[in-house]
Amino acid sequence: MNPTSPNTAADNPLLAPSDLPYGLPDFAAIRDEHVIPAFRTAFVDHDAEIAAIVGNPEAPTFANTLEALEASGRLLERVAAYFFNVAGTDATDERLAIEATIAPELAAHLDGVRLNEGLWARIKRVAELCDGPADAESGVPELDDEARRLLDKVVRDFRRAGADLDDEGKKRLKETNSRLSELSTAFGENLLADTNDRAVVVTEESDLAGLSQSAKDNLARAARKAGREDGWLIPLDLPSVQAILSELESPDTRARVYAASIARGTGEGHDNRPVLLEEVRLRAERARLLGYGTHADYVIDDETAGDAAAAKKLITDLAPAAVANAEGEYKRIADLAAEEAGSDVEGADDVGAPDWPYWAERRRAEEFAVDGEKLKAYFPLDRVLRDGVFHAAKKLYGIDVVPREDLVGYAPGVTVWEVRDEGSAAATSAETSTAAAETGTGTDADTGTDAVTGTDTGIGLILTDFFARPTKRGGAWMSSFVDQSHLLGTKPVVVNVLNIAEPAEGEQALLTLDEVTTLFHEFGHALHGLLSDVRYPRFSGTNVPRDFVEFPSQINENWALEPSILANYAFHVDTGEPIPGELVEAVKRARTAGEGFATAEYLAASALDLAWHSLSPEEAEAITDVGEFEQNALEEFGLDVANLAPRYRSTYFNHIFAGGYSAGYYSYLWAEALDADGFGWFADNGGATREGGDRFRGAILSRGGAIDFAEAYREFRGRDKDIRPLLERRGLAGADVSAGGVG
């Protein structure tokens, strides 16, 4: 890799806007050697744009300062969107090296913008002018709601970024931010490497008893891809509890998988403990520098929760009921294990943390007659996607999702789809597009414009990347290559990423119910990006507080088992028979089983997050033992449950130490309070209807971050939220939580 060339648009496709539809990156033309030169050119380009704003001889105005700032940095945005998306999904050694090089440079560049005194002076002057009455003669505009929100947001962002610090403070802040970017990158790299290293090798097929033949075949293919000539390989996903534990009959195999899972991030050469300790110390120091008591105070001050105390109250209020439910669940599964072992002793001492998921699944199957392996036969991936996820979006929002076979993704198996307004589902292959042009009918393949009416029906593109590979980080997510913005004239290009086991050639991937739910969830995020309708890119799509961003995605999860949607996609992969009604009812009943475990492990992870990020600099400096700190934190929050680990332990808590969720992991449950109550509106008003979809789209999805979030919820729901539906859903109806305690 030569970091200094190619550095011209003719040699480097990242330096010029893509001429593909919607600005989709030309993945086939871009090589890793293009990335660093493109970043460094983009830094220079952005600096020049900022200098032009600062040096403008005209008096500061909203247009020549705020809107000019919003329009700046487009090259940098394009390069960063390309690189960080492909680096997350295919983290090759080359890309890891690029990320390690560019992350601190990017942090330093962004600090240079946010700490630019001339730019900050102009922004403050515009804010002063706009605080007074509008006056066309003196150039003070009448700002609409979105423009006013932009001004307030930019002022707040600059202050939170340290714009008011003195020179010494700014210097220290830049050093801290640069180091934190390095540490975040190192944490993710360590975790990926150690996760791959700890994948569990199985040499005897009997150790895989309980797995279906297709599941064993997947593990055999994983072993071959890893370079093993025989045997099976069990890859590890992000959470502490690996999904495969619910199926493995061998206690020894379960123990091996569990031990490997909870040891991640501690391996020689990949030890995340010193990394996260330094991150915690620097975050605490930065928070104090910026005028906050702790990193949690700093982060949550910009969320809908408002302050760290509210987030902590959510956890402490729910913990007692969650723990009681979890302990009751453990008692029931231990009794079942004892019964099957022929023991007359109440409970079973040998049911440990690795065994809980297996016996919970056995209990679920016994009580609710749900066989997870048989259930998967009704959920082939392609049908769930097209006739479930996409069908629900059409019913609710009047959109069509059609394949763009003329466009290619960034890796094998990635599919590109175009999203259009209803009535524009014409085929889009090159052959069909040519025929349409010749006959004067159809839809233009590049623009999504109806050839007859001239109506622009194209909304944007979505890429789907569903199958696991060793270089893809674990979990599932949505991200953007291009954000929607009327100011910039851009339409969205988004991506959904999952980690489903890839089936053998010619076979269909069959999904678990959790994977079906995840597919709907991530498409909910995609809808938030695709249906965005804002002027300013700062507010586009999912650019909202973290404790609100999960609300639309969790709403979308509900459609997975909604009768009219389920009836359209859940058919047996071999017989074509629809899923039996009694099985659906059993599944719905079974979904409430295990909520004590699920809630307690989630709250435990949230507690660790807030505990780490509620430390003062002095307290953070004194921490030397990660395990001891975790134990003390769980005891303090009342979440030290025997045989139950937090959903993520610190050394593999990617969300908070290498992602964007530090002091924010609580937000999933915070948003679920809105979801549980908000979905009640749909249930009370006809379910999956276009009227309901348009209401949700207008109040929430289309507005992105350009709204007051509490007011937007009231506009949709017709009232303030009610906490009771969340408590009922989670089996926590006895929890002592005030109506204002969440959301």
N, C-alpha and C positions, 0 to 999 in steps of 0.2 A: 504494500500500500504506500503510495506516494502522497503525503498530505498537502503538497503544494500544487498539484496538478491532477486532472484538468481543471482549469479555472476560467474557461470562456463558455458562453452559452452554446457555441457550436460543438464543443467537446463534452459538455456536461448538461444532460437533460434536466437536472434539477434547477438549473439557473434560469430557465425560461418556463412560463406557464404551459401546462400541458394543453395540447390541442385535441385531446380526447374528450368525449362527452362529459359534461359536468366538471371538467378539470381532473378527472381520474388520472392519477400518476401513471406514466408509461413504464410500468414495472419491468417490461422486457428490455427496455433501453437503459435502465438505471443499474449501475454497479456499485459495489461497496466503495470503490476508489473515488467515486464522485462525491461521497457524503461530506467528508471533512472540508474539502475545498468549497463546497456549496455553503456549508455553515459559515465558514470564515468570510466568504464573499457577502453572505446575508448579514453578518454582523456589521460589516463596513457600510453596506447599503442602508441598513436601519439607522446606524449612527448618522448618516448623511441626511436621512429624512427627519430625524429629531433635530439635527442642527438647523435645518431649513425652517422648522417650526419656531425654534428659539430665536433664530436670526431674522424672522419676518419683521420688516420695518413697520408694518401696520400694527395698530393697537390690537391687543388680544381680543378675540371674539370666540363665540362658541364654535363657529364654523372653522376658523383658521387655527384653532388650538385643539379643542376637544374632538371635533370630527376629523381633523387632520391626524391627530394621534391615533384614533380608531382605524384610520385607513393606512397607517404606517406599518412596516414590518411584515408585509405580505410574503415576501420572499422567505424570510425566516420562518414564518408560520408554515409555509408550504414544505420547506426542507425538514423542519422538526416533526411535522405531522407524518410525513413519509417515513422518516427514520425510526422514530420511537414506536410507530405501529409495527413495522417489520421486525424491529429488534426484539419486541415483546413476543412475537409469534414465531420467530426463527432466530434464536439467540446463538448464532454461530460464534466461534472464537474471534473471527474477524470483527463481527459487530460488537461483541463485548469489549474489544480493544478500542473500537471507535467511540463507544459510549463512555468508557473510562476517560478518554481524551477530551471529548467534547462537553461532558456534563459540567465540569467546573468552568469552562470557557463560557458556556451558555448562562450559567448562574451569574458570572461576573458581568456579562453583557447586559442582562436584564436589570441587575443592580445599577448599572451605569445609566439606564433609562430612568428608573424610578427615583434615583438620587441626583438627577440632573437639576441643579439649582435654577437655571434659567427656565427650564420647562415647568418646574413647580411654581415659579413666580407667575408665569402666564396663566397656569391653571387656577391659581388662587385669585388672580385678577378677574378672570371670567366668573368665578364663583361670587366674588364681591359684586360685580355688575348685575348678575342674574338674581341676586338676593333682593334687589330693588325692583320697582315696577318696569314693565316692558316699555321701551321707547324706541320706535323705529328710527327716528331722526338721529339719536345718539348711538344707534347700532346695538341696542339691548333687545334681543329677540324675545318673543313670546314662546316659551318652551312647552312642547307637549309633554305628556306624562313620561314617555320613554326617554326623551332628551333630558328632562329634569332628573330622572333616575340615573342616567348616564353621568351627569355632572356630579351628583352626590356620590355615586359609586367610585368614580375616578379619584375624587378628593379623598375619600375614605381609604381607598387602596394605596394611594401614595403616602398618606400619613402612616398607615399600618406597615408600609415598606420602609419607613425610616426617613422620609423626606425632611422631617423637622429636626433630625439629629445634627449635632455639630460635626465638624470635620473628623475628629477623633472617633466619634460614635459611628459615623458612616464607614470609616476605614475598618473598624472592628466588625461591623455588620457584613461588609463585603467578604472579609476573610471567613467569617462564620458560615455564610451562605455557600461559599465556594467549597469549604470543607464538608458541609452537610450534603452537598450534591455528590461529592466523592464517596461519602459513607453510604448514602442511599444506594448508589450504584454497586458498591462492594457488597452490601447486604444481599441484594438481589442475585448477584453473581454467585456468592457463596451458597445461597439457598438452592439455586438451580443445580449447581455442581454437586452439592451434598445430597440433594434429593435423587439425582441420577445415580450417584455412587451407592446409595442405600437401597435401591430397588432390590427386592427380595428374590433371590435365586432359588428355584425349586427343582430338584432333580428326580424326585419320585412322584409319579402321578397320584399315588394314594394320598399324598399330602394336600391335594387339591380337591378332595372329596367334598361334594356339595355344590361344586360349580357345574354349570351346563357344559356340554361339549363345545359350544360356540365360544363360551368364555375362556375355556382352556386353550382353544385354538388361538384366541386373541393374545393370550399370554405367551404362547409358543412363538407367535410372530414377533412379539415384543423382544423375546430373547434373540431371535435371529437378527433383528434390526440392531440389537446391541452387540452383535458380533459373536454370540454364543452358538455353537454348533448343535447343541441339544438342550433339553430341559425347558423350563418355563421361567418367565421373569414377571414379577408383580411390581409395576411402577407405582409410585406414590403420588397422591394428589395433595393439595394444600392443607386440608384440615387434619386435626389430630386423629380422628376416627376415619379410617379408610372404608369406603363403601363395601369393599369386598369382605370385610369382617363379618357382615351379616349373613354371608353364604358359606364361608369355610367351616367345615365340620371338625377339622383337626385343631384341638386347643394349642398344640405346639406351633402350627403354622400361623394361627391367629396371634400368638404371643410374639413370633418373629416379626410379623408385619407391624404390630403395634409398637414394638420396641424400636424398630427402624423409623417409624413415623415420628415418635416423640423425641428422637435423638437428633433430628435434622438440625443443621446449623451449628453443630458442635464438633464436627469432624476435623481432623488435623488438616490444616491448610484451608479449611472452610468454616472456621469458628466465628460465628456471628456475635458471641458474647462481648468481646471488646468493642466491636463495631457499634452495637446498639447502646452500650454504656456511654460511648463518646457522643453518639447522636443525642441521647437523653440530656447529657450535660450541656451540650451546645445549644439545644433547643431551649433549655431553661435559661441559659445565659442570654440568648437572643430575646426571649420574652421580657426579661427584666430590662434589657437595653431599650426595648420599645415601650416600656412603661406598664407592663403587665406583671402580675405576681407569678404566674406559671405559664408554661406553654399551653396548657388546657384553657386557661383564661383567655389567652391570645387567640386561639383557634375558635373557640365557641362564641366569643364576642361577635364573630361575623356569621354565625349560623342562626337558624330560626329559634333554637333553644335559648339563645341570648347569653347564657353564662354557664360555667362549669358546674355550678351548684345544681342547676336544673337537670343536667345530664346525670350527675351522681344520684340525684333523688330518684330518677327513673330506675336505676339499678337497685338501689337499696330498698325501694318500695316493693319491687317485684321479686327480689331475691328470696324472701322467706317462703312465699307460696310456691315458687319454682323449685326450690330445694325440697320442700315437703313432697311435692308431686314426684320429683325425681327419685327420692328415697322410697316412696311407695311403689314406683315402677320397678325399682331394683328388687324390692321384697318379692314382687310377683314373679319376676323372671328367675330369681334365685330359687323360689319354691318350685317352679317348673323344672329347673335343672335338677333339683333334688328328687323330684318325682320320677324323672326319666332315669336317674341314676339308681333308683330303687332304694333311696335313703328314706328313713322315717324321721330324720332330723329336719326340723324346720329351717329352710334356707340351705344354701350350699356355699361353704367357705371358699371353694375353689372357683367361684364365678368372679373373675377379676375384670379390670378395665378392658382387656382385649376381648373378653367373652360377652360383655353386655350387649353389643349390637347383635350378635348371633342369637342369643336367647330372647332378645326383644323381638326379633323377626319371627322366631318360633312362636312366641306368645301372640304376636299379631296374626300370624297365619291360623293359629288355633282359635282365637277369639272372633276373628272377622272373616275367616275363610278367604284370605288373600294370599295367593302364591305369587311372589314377585317375579319369578322366572316366567310363569305362564302369563302374567299380566303384560310383560314386555312384548309378547307376540302381537298384541293389539296396537303397538306403538312403533311401527317402522318409521325411521327418521324422515324420509321424503314425504310420506303421507302426513305425518304430524306437521311438518313445515308448511306444505302447500295447502292442505285441506283443513288444517287446524289453525296455525299461527297466521298465515296469510288470509285465510278465509275470515277469521275473526276481525282482522283489520279492515277487510272489505265491508263486512256487515256494519261495523261501527263507524268507519271513517270514509267509506266510499273510495277506497284506493285499490289499485291493482298492482301486484308485484309480479313482474314477468322477467324471465331470464334474458340476459344480454350475451348471447353466445359469441358475439363479435368482439367482446371485451374479455381481457384475461386478468386474473388476480395476481397476487404477489408470490404464490406458492402453489404447487400441485394440490388439487382438491378444493381450492378457493373458487367460489362461484360469484359472478357479478350479476345483480338483478337491478332492473329499473323499476322505480315506484312512480305510478301515474295516477291522476285523478280518474274516478270511475268512468267507464265507457271507453277507456283507451288501452284495451288489452290486446292490441294487434301484435302479431308476431314481430320479433325484432332481429331475426337473423339477417345477415347481409343479403341473402337471396330474397327474402320476403320484403325487405326494405326496397330493393331494386324494383321488384314487381309493383309495389305500392306507388313508387315514383312514376312508373310508366303508366299506371292507370289513374293516377291522380287521387288515390285513396290511401287510407292507412295513416301511420304515424311516422314522422321523420325520426330515424334511428339516433341521430346525434342530439336533437333538441327536444324530443318528446312533443313536438308540435303537430296537431292534427292537420293532415294535408288538405282536408276539405274545408274545415271551419277556420283554420289558422289559429285555433286556440292552443295556448301553451299548456299542455296537460302533464308535462314532466315535472315531478317533484324532486327527484334526486336518485341516487344509487345506493344500494346496500350490498356489501360483500359479506359472504358467509364462509367461515373457516371453522369447521366443526370437529375435526379429528385430531387426536393427540399425536404429538411427536416429541422426541426427547429434547429438542431445542426450544419447545414452546413452554413458557411459564405456565404453571398450573392455574386452575380456576376457569372462570368464564367472565367475559366483559364485553362492553361496547365502547367503541372509540370513533373518532372522526378523522377523515383525511381532509375534508373541506367542510367548513361551517356555513350555514345559511346566513345571508346578510343582504338586505336591500341597499345599504350604503355601498357595498362592494359589488353588488350584482351577482352574488354567488348562490348556488344551490347546494344542498348537503350531499356529501359522500361519506357514508358511515360504514362501520364494520361490526359484525357480531362474531365473537370468538368463544368456542367451547372446547372441551377436552374429552370427547367421546372416543371410546376405543374403536379403531378403524376395523371394519369387517373384512373378511376375506374377499378377494376379487369375485365379483358376480353375486355376492350376498348383500343383504340389506342390513344396515345397522338398526338394531332394536333397542329402544330406549327404556330405561327405568322411569317410574313415575317422577322421581326427582329430576331426571334429565329432561323430561317433558316440561315440567314446571320451569326449569332453568331456561329452556328454549323460549317459552312465552315471556319469562322475565327479561331476558336480554333484548328481545324484540320490543318490549315496552320501552327500554332505554332508546332503542333505535327509532321508535316512533317519536319520542321526545326530540330527537335530532332532526328527523325527516320532516316533521310537520311544523317545525319552527317557522315563525312568520314575524321576524323582528328586523329593525333597521340596523342595529349596531351589533357587530360580531361578539362583543363582550357579553351580550345577553343571549346568544344563540343556543338553542337546544338545551343540552344538559349543563350549561354554564350557570348553575344554581347552587345554593348551599347544599352541603353534603347530606344534611338531615332532611332535605326535601327531594333530592335527586332520585331517591329510591321509591318515592311515592308513585309516579307513573308506572314504573316497572313492576311494582308489586300489585298495582291495580290490574295490570295485564295478565299476571299469573292466574287471576281468578277465572279467566275464560277457559283455562285448560280443561276444567271439568264442568263447565256450564253446558246444560243438556243440548242446546241447539248447536253448539260448536262441537262437542264431543261426538254427537251423532254424525257429524260430517267427516270425521277423520279416524275414529277408533275402530278399525276392522282387522280381523285376524290376518296375519301376513300370509298364511298358507290357504286357509279356507275362504277368506273373504267375508266371513260372518261378522256382523257387528258385535261390539262388546256387550255381553249380557247385562241387562239392567240390574240384576241382583249383584253382579260383580262391581258395578259402578257404585251402588249403595254401600257395599262392603268397603270399597276403597275410601269413600267419603267418611265412613265411620272410623276406619283405620287411621285416617290422617290425624285424628285427635290423639291417637295412641302415641306415647313417647314424647308428648309435648313438654313434660317435666324435664326430661333429659335434654331435649333440644334447646329449651329456654335457659336452663341452668348453664349449659356449656357456652351458649352465646353470651349470657350475662357475665360469666367468668372471664371470657376474652375481653369484653367491654371494660370490666373492672381492671384487668391488667393494663389496658390501654390508658385509662384515666389515672391509674396509680402511677405509672411511669411518667406521665405528662403533667402531674400535679405536684411535682417536686420543685422546690426552690433550687437555685444553683448550688447552694451549700449542701442541701440534702442529696442532690444528684451526685455530687462529687464524692460523697461518703459511701455510695453503693459500690460494692465490689463483687458480690455474689448474686448472680442473676436468679438462681433457683431459690435461694433464701428470700429474696425480695418478692418473688412470685408467691411463695407460700404465705408470707406475711400479708400480702395484698388480698389474697383470696380469703384469709381468715378475717381480715378487717371488714370486708364486704359481706361476710356471711356466706361465702360461696365455696368453701372448702368441703367438697362432697367426695366421700370415699368412692373410688373406682370411676370417677368422672373427671376427665381432664378438660381444661378450657378448650374451646374450639380451636384456638391457636395458642401455643406457648410462644414465649417471646422470641426465641431463636429462629422460628419460622413464621413469625407474624408479619408476612409480607405487606399486608394492608397498611400497617402503621410505620414500618421501618424502611420500606422501599416503595410504597405506594402513596396515595394522597389522603390517607385516612387517619393520620396521627391525631389523637384526642378526638376522633370522630367515628370510631367503630360503633358507638352507641346508636348512630344515626339510622341503622337498618330497622331497629325496633321503634325508634321515634317515628320514622316514616310509616311503619306498619300500623301505627295507631291511626294515621290518616287513611291508610288503605282499608283497614277493617271497617272503619266508619264510612269512608267515602264510597266503598263498593255497595254499601247499603242503599245508596241512591239508585244505582242500577237495578238492584234487586227489587226495589219498591216501584220502579218505573219501566217494567217490561223487559229487563235483562239486556241482551246484546241488540240494541236498536240503533238505527242511524241517528235518531233524535238524541239519544243518550251520548253517542260518540261525538256528535257535533258539539254538544254542551261541554264535554270534557276537553275536546280539542280547543274550543274557543277560550275556555277559562284557564286551562293549564298547559296543554301540550304546545300550542302555538306561541305562547307568550314567553317561554324560556325564563330568563332571569329578569325580564322587564316588568315585573309585577311586585306588588306587596303580597307575600305568600299567604299570610293569614286571610287577607281580603279575597284573594283568588280562591282559596278553599271555601270561604263563605259563599262566594258567587256560585261555585259549582254545587256545593252541598245544600245551600239554602239556609245554613246556620253554622255556628261554631261546631267543632268536632266534639264527639262523645267518646270517652275512653272505654266505655263498657264493651263494645264489640271486640276490641283487642283482648281484653281480659277473658272474655268468653271463648274466643278462638284459641287462646293459649292455655285454657284450663286454669286460669288464675282469677276466677270471679271473686275469690275470697281475699284478694290482695287489697291492702289499704292504700289506694291511690286516689288522690283528688282528681276531679275532672280536668283541672288545668295542669296535671302532672306530666303530660306527654304532648308534644307537638305545639 
